[in-house]
Amino acid sequence: MKILVTGGLGYIGSHTVVELQNSNIEVVIVDNLSNSKIEVLDKITEITGNKPEYHNFDLSDKESCSKFFNENSNIDGIIHFAAYKAVGESVSKPLTYYRNNLESLMNIMDNMNSNGIHNLVFSSSCTVYGQPDILPVTEKAPRKQAESPYGNTKKMAEDIIQDTIYASDLKGIALRYFNPVGAHPTALIGELPLGVPNNLMPFITQTAAGIREQLSVFGDDYNTTDGTAIRDYIHVVDLAKAHVIAVQRLVKKNNKLNYEVFNLGTGNGLSVLDVIKSFEKITNKKLNYKIVGRREGDIEKVWANTDFANQELGWKAKQGIDDMTASAWKFQLTL
């Protein structure tokens, strides 16, 4: 089996490449390094003992994309991560996000059709649910108006995939995941955002390491147990393993429908302060944090109902929040 991983040197992509290689699957990576580093390729090789094939170009460039697929048509499936992902930046640069995130997907699907590649796993997001009316949220919950252009690109991408599948021989799985955190147990790869982090965990570890002066906790007046926002945090290695199962499901023709959707989370909601307490307990370090006003676009609480993924994929998240904070800190200490 030969799988193309777009954005394969990014945070979730790199962990998924490792799990694919651990399953004896041949991997080809495309990544233009817009939010990743080439050094990650050597780290993957160090972990698995197997250097994946790597190509550096922009998938939203139609010509480069076609050239690649014409030369690499013997691919069994694609896991598509490559996308811009900063919510705040998407608000200030909407056209950049729509152009990059949607054109790259459409170029890929065009070339899948013309090169006889039938299987696509898409990196989607729980942002498509907005603030759900019922918690935990199932895959049958309505998708709501997106809070940001980034979230809207995920929603629109799902529609593009579904419509294209209905009109062709393609099959697809959209994996809607919640909040990936943590790092590989070797501490060789982890979440390494370029510039100021947008996500909670790298901001926590960078604050503890003295790189950031203070962690801002956005809002303590939500209708939650401690007033801070609640999310479903999932260990990135658990998440990566689900991608391997999903792409194998398609390639082996075990899918029940041509287009399927699965929630990937732990099924547990944790507040921002819960995550901070776990980090302080595990590391024995006191975090310098400050409660500030709510952040625009943030929802109050969301966590997953994962029953469908547990039953259909035979997959379940195994690691808890202490595993996540410990591995994230271990990775931070290597930087």
C-alpha positions as CSV (number, residue, x, y, z in Angstrom):
1,M,0.0,0.0,0.0
2,K,1.3,3.4,-1.0
3,I,-0.2,6.5,0.7
4,L,0.3,10.2,-0.1
5,V,0.2,12.4,3.0
6,T,-0.1,16.1,2.2
7,G,1.2,18.4,4.9
8,G,3.1,15.3,6.1
9,L,5.8,17.3,7.9
10,G,3.2,19.3,10.0
11,Y,2.1,18.4,13.5
12,I,-0.6,15.8,12.9
13,G,0.8,14.8,9.5
14,S,4.2,13.9,10.8
15,H,2.7,11.7,13.6
16,T,0.5,10.0,11.0
17,V,3.4,9.3,8.7
18,V,5.2,7.6,11.6
19,E,2.1,5.4,12.3
20,L,1.7,4.6,8.6
21,Q,5.3,3.5,8.4
22,N,4.9,1.5,11.6
23,S,2.1,-0.4,9.8
24,N,4.5,-1.2,6.9
25,I,2.8,1.3,4.6
26,E,4.8,3.1,2.0
27,V,4.5,6.9,2.4
28,V,5.0,9.8,0.0
29,I,4.9,13.3,1.6
30,V,4.0,16.6,-0.1
31,D,4.7,19.7,2.1
32,N,5.6,23.2,1.1
33,L,7.0,24.0,4.6
34,S,4.7,27.0,5.0
35,N,4.1,25.9,8.7
36,S,6.6,23.1,9.2
37,K,10.3,22.5,9.1
38,I,12.4,20.2,6.8
39,E,14.2,18.8,9.9
40,V,11.0,16.9,10.8
41,L,11.8,14.6,7.8
42,D,15.0,13.4,9.6
43,K,13.1,13.0,12.9
44,I,10.5,10.8,11.2
45,T,13.4,8.7,9.7
46,E,15.1,8.5,13.1
47,I,11.9,7.2,14.7
48,T,11.0,4.6,12.1
49,G,14.3,3.8,10.5
50,N,12.7,4.5,7.1
51,K,13.0,7.8,5.2
52,P,9.7,8.6,3.4
53,E,9.8,10.0,-0.1
54,Y,9.3,13.8,0.0
55,H,8.3,16.5,-2.5
56,N,8.2,20.3,-1.8
57,F,5.6,22.2,-3.8
58,D,2.4,24.1,-3.3
59,L,-0.7,21.9,-3.9
60,S,-2.7,25.0,-4.7
61,D,-0.5,25.5,-7.8
62,K,-2.4,23.6,-10.5
63,E,0.5,23.0,-12.8
64,S,2.8,21.6,-10.1
65,C,0.0,19.5,-8.7
66,S,-0.8,17.9,-12.1
67,K,2.9,17.3,-12.8
68,F,3.3,15.5,-9.5
69,F,0.3,13.2,-10.0
70,N,1.2,12.4,-13.6
71,E,4.6,11.1,-12.3
72,N,3.1,9.4,-9.2
73,S,-0.1,7.8,-10.3
74,N,0.6,4.5,-8.4
75,I,-0.9,5.9,-5.2
76,D,-3.5,3.8,-3.3
77,G,-4.9,6.6,-1.2
78,I,-4.4,10.2,0.0
79,I,-4.6,11.6,3.6
80,H,-5.0,15.4,3.1
81,F,-3.8,17.6,5.9
82,A,-2.2,20.4,4.0
83,A,-4.1,23.7,4.8
84,Y,-3.7,27.0,6.6
85,K,-5.1,26.6,10.1
86,A,-4.9,29.7,12.3
87,V,-8.4,30.9,13.1
88,G,-7.4,34.5,13.9
89,E,-5.3,34.9,10.8
90,S,-8.1,33.5,8.7
91,V,-10.4,36.4,9.9
92,S,-7.9,39.0,8.7
93,K,-6.9,37.1,5.5
94,P,-10.0,35.3,4.4
95,L,-9.1,35.2,0.7
96,T,-5.7,33.6,1.5
97,Y,-7.5,30.9,3.4
98,Y,-10.2,30.2,0.9
99,R,-7.7,30.2,-2.0
100,N,-5.2,27.9,-0.3
101,N,-7.4,25.5,1.5
102,L,-10.0,25.0,-1.2
103,E,-7.9,25.2,-4.4
104,S,-5.4,22.6,-3.1
105,L,-8.3,20.2,-2.3
106,M,-9.9,20.7,-5.8
107,N,-6.5,20.3,-7.5
108,I,-6.0,17.0,-5.6
109,M,-9.5,15.7,-6.5
110,D,-9.1,16.7,-10.1
111,N,-5.9,14.6,-10.3
112,M,-7.4,11.7,-8.4
113,N,-10.2,11.5,-11.0
114,S,-7.7,11.7,-13.9
115,N,-5.2,9.2,-12.4
116,G,-7.5,6.5,-11.1
117,I,-6.8,7.2,-7.4
118,H,-10.0,6.5,-5.5
119,N,-9.5,6.9,-1.8
120,L,-9.3,10.2,0.2
121,V,-9.2,10.8,4.0
122,F,-9.8,14.4,4.8
123,S,-8.6,16.3,7.9
124,S,-11.8,18.0,9.0
125,S,-12.6,19.6,12.4
126,C,-15.2,19.8,15.1
127,T,-15.4,23.5,14.2
128,V,-18.1,22.5,11.7
129,Y,-20.5,22.0,14.6
130,G,-20.1,25.5,16.1
131,Q,-21.7,25.5,19.5
132,P,-23.7,22.2,19.4
133,D,-27.3,22.2,20.8
134,I,-26.7,18.8,22.4
135,L,-23.6,17.4,24.0
136,P,-21.7,15.2,23.5
137,V,-22.0,16.0,19.8
138,T,-22.6,13.1,17.3
139,E,-21.9,13.0,13.6
140,K,-25.6,13.5,13.0
141,A,-25.6,17.0,14.6
142,P,-26.3,19.8,12.2
143,R,-23.3,21.8,11.0
144,K,-23.6,25.4,11.9
145,Q,-22.5,28.7,10.5
146,A,-18.7,28.8,10.9
147,E,-17.2,31.2,13.3
148,S,-14.2,31.9,11.1
149,P,-13.1,31.6,7.4
150,Y,-10.8,28.7,8.6
151,G,-13.8,26.9,10.0
152,N,-15.8,27.7,6.8
153,T,-13.1,26.1,4.6
154,K,-13.5,22.8,6.5
155,K,-17.3,23.0,6.0
156,M,-17.0,23.9,2.4
157,A,-14.3,21.3,1.8
158,E,-16.6,18.6,3.2
159,D,-19.3,19.7,0.7
160,I,-16.8,19.7,-2.2
161,I,-15.7,16.1,-1.3
162,Q,-19.2,14.8,-0.9
163,D,-20.4,16.4,-4.2
164,T,-17.4,15.1,-6.1
165,I,-17.8,11.6,-4.7
166,Y,-21.5,11.5,-5.8
167,A,-20.4,12.5,-9.3
168,S,-17.4,10.1,-9.6
169,D,-15.8,6.8,-8.5
170,L,-14.1,8.4,-5.5
171,K,-14.6,7.3,-1.9
172,G,-13.9,9.5,1.1
173,I,-13.8,9.7,4.8
174,A,-13.9,13.0,6.7
175,L,-12.4,12.8,10.2
176,R,-13.8,15.6,12.4
177,Y,-11.3,15.9,15.2
178,F,-11.4,17.8,18.4
179,N,-8.3,19.3,20.0
180,P,-5.1,17.4,19.3
181,V,-2.3,17.9,21.8
182,G,0.8,16.1,23.1
183,A,3.8,14.7,21.2
184,H,5.5,11.4,20.1
185,P,6.9,9.4,23.1
186,T,10.4,9.7,21.6
187,A,10.0,13.5,21.9
188,L,11.5,13.8,18.4
189,I,8.3,15.3,16.9
190,G,5.6,17.4,18.5
191,E,3.6,20.6,18.1
192,L,6.0,23.2,16.9
193,P,4.2,26.2,15.5
194,L,6.1,28.9,13.7
195,G,5.8,32.2,15.5
196,V,3.3,32.8,18.4
197,P,1.2,29.6,19.1
198,N,-2.5,29.7,18.4
199,N,-3.3,26.6,20.5
200,L,-3.3,26.1,24.2
201,M,-0.8,23.4,24.8
202,P,2.3,24.9,23.0
203,F,1.5,28.2,24.7
204,I,1.5,26.4,28.1
205,T,4.8,24.7,27.4
206,Q,6.4,27.8,26.0
207,T,5.3,29.8,29.1
208,A,6.7,27.2,31.4
209,A,9.9,27.2,29.5
210,G,10.2,31.0,29.8
211,I,9.7,31.7,26.0
212,R,6.4,33.4,26.7
213,E,6.0,35.7,29.7
214,Q,2.4,34.8,30.5
215,L,-0.4,32.5,29.4
216,S,-3.7,34.2,28.7
217,V,-6.9,32.3,29.7
218,F,-9.7,33.7,27.6
219,G,-12.7,34.1,29.8
220,D,-13.8,32.7,33.2
221,D,-17.5,33.5,32.9
222,Y,-18.7,30.7,30.7
223,N,-21.5,28.4,31.9
224,T,-19.0,25.6,32.8
225,T,-17.8,24.1,36.1
226,D,-15.0,26.6,36.6
227,G,-16.0,29.3,34.1
228,T,-13.4,28.5,31.5
229,A,-14.1,27.0,28.1
230,I,-14.4,23.2,27.7
231,R,-12.8,21.2,24.9
232,D,-12.2,17.5,24.1
233,Y,-8.4,17.1,24.1
234,I,-7.0,14.1,22.2
235,H,-3.5,12.8,22.1
236,V,-2.0,13.3,18.7
237,V,-0.7,9.7,18.5
238,D,-4.2,8.3,19.2
239,L,-5.4,10.6,16.4
240,A,-2.7,9.5,14.0
241,K,-3.6,5.9,14.5
242,A,-7.2,6.6,13.5
243,H,-6.0,8.0,10.1
244,V,-4.2,4.7,9.4
245,I,-7.3,2.8,10.1
246,A,-9.4,5.1,8.0
247,V,-7.2,4.9,4.9
248,Q,-6.9,1.1,5.2
249,R,-10.8,1.0,5.5
250,L,-11.0,2.7,2.1
251,V,-8.2,0.9,0.3
252,K,-9.5,-2.5,1.5
253,K,-13.0,-1.6,0.5
254,N,-14.4,-2.0,4.0
255,N,-16.3,1.3,4.0
256,K,-20.1,1.0,4.2
257,L,-20.8,4.2,2.2
258,N,-18.8,6.1,-0.4
259,Y,-18.7,9.1,1.9
260,E,-18.3,8.6,5.7
261,V,-17.8,11.0,8.6
262,F,-16.3,10.1,12.0
263,N,-15.7,12.1,15.2
264,L,-12.3,11.7,16.7
265,G,-12.0,12.6,20.4
266,T,-11.9,11.1,23.8
267,G,-15.5,11.8,24.7
268,N,-14.4,13.8,27.7
269,G,-14.7,17.6,28.1
270,L,-11.9,19.3,30.0
271,S,-11.7,23.0,30.9
272,V,-8.7,25.2,30.2
273,L,-8.0,25.2,34.0
274,D,-8.2,21.4,34.0
275,V,-5.4,21.3,31.4
276,I,-3.3,23.8,33.4
277,K,-3.8,21.8,36.6
278,S,-2.7,18.6,34.8
279,F,0.4,20.3,33.5
280,E,1.3,21.8,36.9
281,K,0.8,18.4,38.6
282,I,2.8,16.4,36.0
283,T,5.8,18.9,35.8
284,N,5.7,20.3,39.3
285,K,6.0,23.7,37.7
286,K,3.7,26.7,38.5
287,L,2.3,28.4,35.4
288,N,2.2,32.1,35.1
289,Y,-1.3,32.6,33.7
290,K,-3.9,35.4,33.8
291,I,-7.6,35.4,33.2
292,V,-8.5,37.9,30.4
293,G,-11.6,38.6,28.4
294,R,-13.3,36.1,26.1
295,R,-11.7,35.7,22.6
296,E,-13.9,36.4,19.6
297,G,-15.0,33.3,17.8
298,D,-14.5,30.9,20.8
299,I,-17.3,28.6,21.7
300,E,-18.3,27.7,25.3
301,K,-18.0,24.0,25.3
302,V,-17.8,21.0,23.0
303,W,-16.8,17.4,23.3
304,A,-17.4,14.3,21.1
305,N,-19.6,11.4,21.2
306,T,-17.2,8.8,19.8
307,D,-19.4,5.8,19.7
308,F,-19.6,5.6,15.9
309,A,-15.8,5.7,15.4
310,N,-15.3,3.2,18.3
311,Q,-17.7,0.7,16.8
312,E,-17.2,1.2,13.0
313,L,-13.4,1.8,13.0
314,G,-12.6,-0.3,16.0
315,W,-10.6,2.7,17.3
316,K,-10.6,4.3,20.7
317,A,-8.5,7.1,22.2
318,K,-6.3,5.5,24.9
319,Q,-4.3,8.3,26.4
320,G,-5.5,10.7,29.1
321,I,-4.7,14.4,29.7
322,D,-1.8,13.6,32.0
323,D,-0.2,11.6,29.1
324,M,-0.8,14.6,26.8
325,T,0.7,17.2,29.1
326,A,3.7,15.0,30.0
327,S,4.6,14.3,26.4
328,A,4.1,17.9,25.3
329,W,6.5,19.0,28.1
330,K,9.0,16.3,27.2
331,F,9.0,17.5,23.6
332,Q,9.4,21.2,24.7
333,L,12.5,20.3,26.7
334,T,14.2,19.1,23.6
335,L,13.9,22.4,21.8
